[in-house]
Structures are given as structure tokens and as C-alpha cells.
Amino acid sequence: MKMIELLIFDMDGLMFETGRLAYRAYLRSAEKYDYEMNHQVYYHLTGRTEAAILKEMAVLYGDEVPYQQWRAEMNVNKGLIFAEEKRVFKKKGLESLLHYAKASGRLVAVASSNHLENIRNYLEIEAVAPYVDLIISGDEVKKGKPDPEIFLTACKKAGVKPEHALVLEDSRAGIKAAKAAGISSALIEDDITDLPVRKGRYPLLQDLTQAMVYEAQPDFIFEDLSQVAALLQQSSDNKEE
């Protein structure tokens, strides 16, 4: 195993509980416009840029329905929920992993499809900004996940070769992007399956059951972020040049 010098974190659903927030916002939108919404839709769309999400919604629901309006309402709802709660809540093991990464001399990057302002805001609110060395937002890249551009940009900015980096992701699009970038990846799934689903006047046109299977397989699978430290230690003990 090569020495891991750079940890590349996705943000939404990986560092913070924003996946649950986003899904609740989708449900509010679905209730207002009466369209079908379930967990598979969220898992299919998450991790993508706004433009890519809209493109996929056209495929899922048909381009003759007002999916742009549905998505706009979802974004409004997400902002309202955040304004109500004023938190995004750290994922289990996040703080201990960030502390270990810094103590062991690793660089930490956040590579998220979200807007830069939101990323900085969430990091500050949850008091983890001091652990982060660099941020690559969706505003900075031309192509979003599953394109590898955002992860390769993180490596370039950090001055670290892709083979010495590790991507931490919760989304299928992110794992596929890491694989395309030639970067090892670890999957920590964001479980929202306890949240409700709904049928609607506007049904899904595709069965996303098979989409739950990852097109690109992660190199590692962990239950939570606290388990990543052992992998970092192993890379230090058994490093290859």
C-alpha cells in the first residue's frame, strides 16, 4: 500500500448530515407538486452538479414536466430547513479522523459539488474549518462528478500524486469519479432509508433499483469515518514508494 498523503473528503452526506436535510427538502417539493420521491432518487442524484441533477431529473420524470420548478423548490426548502435548524451536524467519527489526519501530517481537502460559500459556511458552523487545507467547489470545475476533474484538481492543488491520495465518498457518482481519476476510494454510505417515500401524480419513468449497484466499486467500505484512521496507519506502516 502506498503512503496516503492526502485525504479528499466529499462534504454532503459524508462529513455532515446534509443528505437527510436534502431528502427532507425533496419531500416537501414532492408533496407540493405531487411527484414520486424515494430514497433511490436521492442516491442517484446526490454528488452531482446542479446542471447534472437537472439533466437526470429530465430523464427520471420526463422533460415535459416542470422538473426545473420542482428542483428550484427543493433548493428553497433546503435553505429554509437550514435556516430553521442552523446546523448540518457532523457525521460520526469526522472530528476524530480530521484530528488524526492533521496529527499524522496528512493534507485534508474538501472536494464538493456544492457552492464555495456553502462549503465554507458549513465548515465554520460545525467548527472543523481549521482542519481543512484546501477546498475545491463545484464553482471551480467545468465538469462535476462522475467526471474526475474535481479530484484531480484537489491533487494538483495539494501537490500530491493521485496514487498517494484517498477519496472518502458516500455517493455512486463520487466513487465513479475517484476510479476515473486513478485515486483509491473509501465508501461510507449515507443511510436515509428510515425517512418516508411517496407516490405521486407524476411517477418515475425509470426503475432505479438496479442503479443502487455501484458502477465503480470502492476500494474500501467503512461503517463510519472513525474506521479510516486504521487504514491511514496501515499505509504509514507498509508504505511503498
HUBELSUL-V134358 format. One record per pair of residues at least 4 apart in sequence whose C-alpha atoms are under 6 Angstrom apart, sorted by sequence separation. I is the first residue (numbers start at 1). J is the second residue. If there is no record, write none. Layout:
BEGIN
i,j
I,J
I,J
END
This chain:
BEGIN
i,j
10,14
11,15
12,16
13,17
18,22
30,34
40,44
42,46
48,52
57,61
58,62
82,86
102,106
149,153
155,159
179,183
234,238
235,239
13,18
30,35
48,53
58,63
101,106
123,128
124,129
155,160
169,174
178,183
12,18
13,19
123,129
45,53
168,185
170,187
166,184
167,185
168,186
169,187
170,188
166,185
170,189
163,183
170,190
116,137
162,183
115,137
109,132
114,137
115,138
108,132
109,133
113,137
114,138
115,139
108,133
109,134
110,135
111,136
112,137
113,138
109,135
111,137
146,173
145,173
146,174
145,174
148,177
146,176
147,177
146,177
145,177
148,180
186,218
148,181
185,218
186,219
185,219
186,220
187,221
188,222
186,221
188,223
188,224
176,216
172,214
29,73
29,74
26,74
25,74
25,77
25,78
22,78
49,113
18,88
17,88
16,88
17,89
16,89
16,90
16,91
15,91
49,144
48,144
48,145
6,106
10,110
5,106
6,107
7,108
8,109
9,110
10,111
11,112
6,108
8,110
9,111
10,112
47,171
47,173
97,226
94,225
93,225
93,226
61,204
60,204
61,205
60,205
60,206
14,170
7,165
5,164
6,165
7,166
8,167
9,168
10,169
38,197
4,164
5,165
37,197
3,164
4,165
37,198
36,198
36,199
36,200
35,200
34,200
35,201
34,201
35,202
36,203
13,190
3,235
3,236
1,235
3,239
2,239
1,239
2,240
1,240
END
